[in-house]
Amino acid sequence: MWERTNQLPAEEEIRKRRWKWIGHTLRKSPNCITRQALTWNPEGKRKRGRLKSTLRWELEADMERMNNNWKELERIAQDRVEWAAYAPSRRVTGVSYIYSVDQS
């Protein structure tokens, strides 16, 4: 059905836009608040129960699947052409963050 409507599934569209924003943010100055927020690690005690999924955890899960790290992504993001060709959104397909889905 996605082919008929010429659209991406919602998960793919969100992932694509997320990585586009990350490239934009990583090109900013290191003192920019949005860039600092991207790598910020809160300290202190957490509530009981399952932890909330954060953007940072999702990014790190994607990076792990792509065998990458923050430094490599920062380097690639500085060159817009290389970032567009790298296309992390296309390299991390079929990933479910809540649970694993069998595609068979």
VENVENJO-V417694 format. One line per field, one symbol per residue. ss: DSSP state (A for helix, B for strand, O for the rest). phi: phi as a letter, one per 40 degrees, with the letter a starting at -180 (. if undefined). psi: psi as a letter, one per 20 degrees, with the letter a starting at -180 (. if undefined). A space follows every 50 residues. Layout:
# VENVENJO-V417694
ss = ???
phi = ???
psi = ???
This chain:
# VENVENJO-V417694
ss = OAAAAOOOOAAAAAAAAAAAAAAAAAOOOOOOAAAAAAAOOOOOOOOOOO OOOOAAAAAAAAAAAOOOOAAAAAAAAOOAAAAAAAOAAAAOOOOOOOOO OOOO
phi = .ccccfbcdddcccccccccccddccccccccccccccbcbcbhcbccgc cccbdcccccccccccfbbdccccccccbdccccccfdcccbbgbbccac bccc
psi = hhhhilrqqggggggghghghggggiirqhiphhhhhhjpoqraqrrrap qqprgghgghgghghjlrrggghgghhhohghghhgmhhhimqkpphgrp ppj.
